[in-house]
Amino acid sequence: MKYNLGCGRKVYADWINVDGFDTRADVLADVRVVGSWSTRGQADQIRMIHFLEHLTQAEGCQLLEEIHAFVLKDTGTIEIEMPCRTKCLALAAFDQTSKPDWNVAPFSGVAGIVGDRVGMRDEWFKWMVEHADHITKFARLKMFDEILREYPEWQQVGDVHQYVWDTQELVAAMGAMGYVTRIESPQTHGKRSHRDMRVVAIKAEP
Ligand SMILES: C[S@@+](CC[C@H](N)C(=O)[O-])C[C@H]1O[C@@H](n2cnc3c(N)ncnc32)[C@H](O)[C@@H]1O
């Protein structure tokens, strides 16, 4: 069995596509509740593409532990792609505000930390352009808080990134859970390979 968790509109044939909000999913469920979408010990492959950052760190750890203990076969693999915190912060601090583009610094870095909401991104973009003259390197790193204060509705689950992992931090956490991990490059998703990570893991050493 193959599960695509937090599928959004990227629904794959021959996979069980799970999402908590997007009705294109095969299973509408909260991924954090493992029993609501999985069959015990039956998963050959799990994919989380730009999903894990939508959970808090504690929720992400619990999900990865439960997947390891209850969902994956011993030969099962998990692929995770999402922004890397260290890369995002470095990009967000980059001094270039004249040509805003979500795929280049500093905007790509800020988007990696904050996330976005369909329909709101233009508003947020405008905010950044209007404030560009006042945005120092340091202030830009603090932008996350300011944006959320101005647009509190972005804090809804599914819209805003709850916790942005660092690549090495994720690898260490998964190693402690028993996964055998490797960092791969490039990612399969999007145009921001300079900002994102791809970590692939097997449940146990073959
Ligand atoms: C940024 S989208 C990624 C979509 C897709 N995987 C892709 O690569 O484009 C994150 C998805 O996670 C879903 N999501 C967020 N929190 C969730 C939760 N607790 N349970 C299930 N789905 C959730 C959202 O509805 C959204 O579709």
The ligand as a MOL file (V3000), in Angstrom:
LIG
                    3D

  0  0  0     0  0            999 V3000
M  V30 BEGIN CTAB
M  V30 COUNTS 27 29 0 0 0
M  V30 BEGIN ATOM
M  V30 1 C 1.1980 22.8000 1.0240 0
M  V30 2 S -0.0710 21.6190 0.7880 0 CHG=1
M  V30 3 C 0.8500 20.3440 -0.0390 0
M  V30 4 C 0.0290 19.6380 -1.0650 0
M  V30 5 C 0.7620 18.6200 -1.9380 0
M  V30 6 N 1.3240 17.5250 -1.1670 0
M  V30 7 C 1.8170 19.2450 -2.8150 0
M  V30 8 O 2.9090 18.7150 -2.8880 0
M  V30 9 O 1.5440 20.2600 -3.4620 0 CHG=-1
M  V30 10 C -0.3490 20.9310 2.4210 0
M  V30 11 C -1.5880 20.0610 2.5080 0
M  V30 12 O -1.6650 19.4850 3.8180 0
M  V30 13 C -3.0280 19.4400 4.2230 0
M  V30 14 N -3.0670 19.3500 5.6880 0
M  V30 15 C -2.5710 20.2280 6.5920 0
M  V30 16 N -2.7460 19.7570 7.8460 0
M  V30 17 C -3.3600 18.5460 7.7250 0
M  V30 18 C -3.7750 17.5510 8.6580 0
M  V30 19 N -3.5990 17.6850 9.9770 0
M  V30 20 N -4.3390 16.4060 8.1780 0
M  V30 21 C -4.5180 16.2420 6.8350 0
M  V30 22 N -4.1450 17.1460 5.9130 0
M  V30 23 C -3.5750 18.2900 6.3560 0
M  V30 24 C -3.6220 20.7160 3.6460 0
M  V30 25 O -5.0230 20.6060 3.4720 0
M  V30 26 C -2.8920 20.8250 2.2900 0
M  V30 27 O -3.6170 20.2230 1.2550 0
M  V30 END ATOM
M  V30 BEGIN BOND
M  V30 1 1 1 2
M  V30 2 1 2 3
M  V30 3 1 2 10
M  V30 4 1 3 4
M  V30 5 1 4 5
M  V30 6 1 5 6
M  V30 7 1 5 7
M  V30 8 2 7 8
M  V30 9 1 7 9
M  V30 10 1 10 11
M  V30 11 1 11 12
M  V30 12 1 11 26
M  V30 13 1 12 13
M  V30 14 1 13 14
M  V30 15 1 13 24
M  V30 16 1 14 15
M  V30 17 1 14 23
M  V30 18 2 15 16
M  V30 19 1 16 17
M  V30 20 1 17 18
M  V30 21 2 17 23
M  V30 22 1 18 19
M  V30 23 2 18 20
M  V30 24 1 20 21
M  V30 25 2 21 22
M  V30 26 1 22 23
M  V30 27 1 24 25
M  V30 28 1 24 26
M  V30 29 1 26 27
M  V30 END BOND
M  V30 END CTAB
M  END
